[in-house]
């Protein structure tokens, strides 16, 4: 039976190659800018897989080749506020000129990068 979106729902995009696609897209976010998990999910074809974008970032190499710190939750929130990871994220964002107040990117609208 051929694929029918009305009957079968959206095509599965989370599978082999998904992590690599997320990592490639994150590398495109310029220094000093941020994107959300949902932005990346939508750019990859399904806004409902934002959580899987997070899983892909958690699996990214820890060598700085994937700038995970440029990805934030909705509204510019740091995803893991109050943790050591949030402190590292805040420090890296500040080095790039991004102002972080509390657990949010201060000028989220002006800093947001949309793929």
C-alpha positions as CSV (number, residue, x, y, z in Angstrom):
1,X,0.0,0.0,0.0
2,X,1.5,3.4,-0.9
3,X,2.1,6.0,1.8
4,X,-0.9,8.1,2.5
5,X,-0.4,11.0,4.9
6,X,-4.1,11.3,5.7
7,X,-4.2,7.6,6.7
8,X,-0.7,7.0,8.0
9,X,0.2,10.4,9.6
10,X,3.4,12.3,9.1
11,X,6.4,10.4,7.8
12,X,8.8,9.3,10.5
13,X,11.9,11.5,10.5
14,X,13.5,10.2,13.7
15,X,15.6,7.3,12.7
16,X,19.0,6.6,11.1
17,X,20.7,9.8,10.4
18,X,18.5,12.0,12.6
19,X,21.3,12.8,15.1
20,X,23.7,13.7,12.3
21,X,21.0,16.0,10.7
22,X,20.4,17.8,14.0
23,X,24.1,18.2,14.6
24,X,24.6,19.6,11.1
25,X,21.8,22.1,11.6
26,X,23.1,23.2,15.0
27,X,26.5,23.9,13.4
28,X,24.7,26.4,11.2
29,X,23.5,28.6,14.1
30,X,25.9,31.6,14.1
31,X,27.8,32.7,17.2
32,X,25.8,35.1,19.2
33,X,22.4,33.7,18.0
34,X,20.1,31.1,19.5
35,X,17.5,28.7,18.2
36,X,14.9,26.6,20.0
37,X,14.5,22.8,20.0
38,X,11.2,23.4,18.2
39,X,12.8,25.6,15.6
40,X,15.2,22.8,14.7
41,X,12.5,20.2,14.7
42,X,10.3,22.2,12.4
43,X,13.3,22.8,10.1
44,X,13.9,19.1,10.0
45,X,10.3,18.4,9.0
46,X,8.2,17.8,12.1
47,X,7.8,20.4,14.9
48,X,6.5,17.6,17.2
49,X,10.0,16.0,17.5
50,X,11.6,18.8,19.6
51,X,12.2,16.4,22.4
52,X,14.2,14.1,20.0
53,X,16.3,17.1,19.0
54,X,17.2,17.4,22.7
55,X,18.1,13.7,22.7
56,X,20.3,14.2,19.6
57,X,22.1,17.1,21.3
58,X,22.6,15.1,24.5
59,X,24.4,12.5,22.3
60,X,26.6,15.2,20.6
61,X,30.4,14.9,21.0
62,X,31.7,16.9,23.9
63,X,34.5,18.5,21.9
64,X,32.7,21.7,21.0
65,X,32.2,20.7,17.4
66,X,28.4,20.9,17.9
67,X,27.5,24.2,19.6
68,X,24.7,22.8,21.8
69,X,24.8,25.9,24.0
70,X,23.1,27.9,21.2
71,X,19.9,25.8,21.5
72,X,17.4,26.9,24.1
73,X,13.9,26.0,25.1
74,X,10.8,27.9,24.1
75,X,10.9,31.6,24.9
76,X,14.6,31.6,25.3
77,X,14.7,29.6,28.5
78,X,17.8,27.6,29.3
79,X,16.7,24.0,29.1
80,X,18.2,22.7,32.3
81,X,18.1,25.8,34.5
82,X,19.9,25.5,37.8
83,X,22.2,22.7,36.7
84,X,25.9,22.7,35.9
85,X,25.0,22.3,32.2
86,X,23.0,25.6,32.4
87,X,26.0,27.3,34.0
88,X,28.2,26.1,31.1
89,X,25.6,27.2,28.6
90,X,25.3,30.6,30.2
91,X,29.1,31.1,30.2
92,X,29.4,30.1,26.5
93,X,26.5,32.3,25.4
94,X,28.0,35.3,27.3
95,X,31.4,34.7,25.6
96,X,29.5,35.1,22.3
97,X,27.8,38.4,23.5
98,X,24.5,36.9,24.5
99,X,23.0,38.4,27.6
100,X,21.5,35.8,29.9
101,X,19.4,37.0,32.9
102,X,18.3,34.3,35.3
103,X,17.4,31.3,33.2
104,X,16.6,33.2,30.0
105,X,18.2,34.8,27.0
106,X,17.5,38.5,27.6
107,X,16.9,39.6,24.0
108,X,15.5,36.4,22.7
109,X,13.6,37.9,19.9
110,X,16.6,39.8,18.6
111,X,19.0,36.8,19.1
112,X,16.7,34.1,17.6
113,X,18.0,32.4,14.5
114,X,15.4,30.6,12.4
115,X,16.7,28.0,10.0
